[in-house]
Amino acid sequence: SNPLLPPPVLQAAHCQMIKDLSACLLGQNLRVDCRYENKTDNPLTYEFSITKDNRKHIIQSTINVSENIYRSRSNVTMHKNLVCLHLQSFTTSDEGIYACELRITNDYTGNQIRNITVIKDKLEKCAGFSLLIQNTSWLLLLLLSLPLLQAVDFVSL
């Protein structure tokens, strides 16, 4: 067997449930996306925390009690295979190491934790789909008015 490859048993044990943790800025708000692989229909519990100056602060959690200063300006949305943390009015004082921890009820492979270092100047703007959702009515109006614009052109000929 190839000595460079880890034994298959180890790979099975470390089957990552969290696939990806990413952060981006949406206006003045921070969005942290915790993508995971859904292996079961069992309930999912989550915890978002930030570590700064070697202290861990819980932002939003269904596992532990979150700190009020963060809880009051944050919320979590859950989608298929994605748990999303939204933190309002993000400033440099909110910089630190953000962690997403997921637990699935009756799943004994242990907790899944991923970290990401968040620095305001290095954050990218969030991808367009969130903006589209907010501006759907504007987009709809534009699409609806296209046939009218074409009709007007036709008349002027």
Secondary structure, DSSP 8 states (H G I E B T S, - for coil): --TTS--HHHHHHT--SEEEEEEEEETTEEEEEEEE----SS-EEEEEEEEETTEEEEEEESSS---HHHHTTEEEEEETTEEEEEESS--GGG-EEEEEEEEETT-TT--EEEEEEE-GGG--B--THHHHHHTHHHHHHHHHHHHHHHHHHHHH-
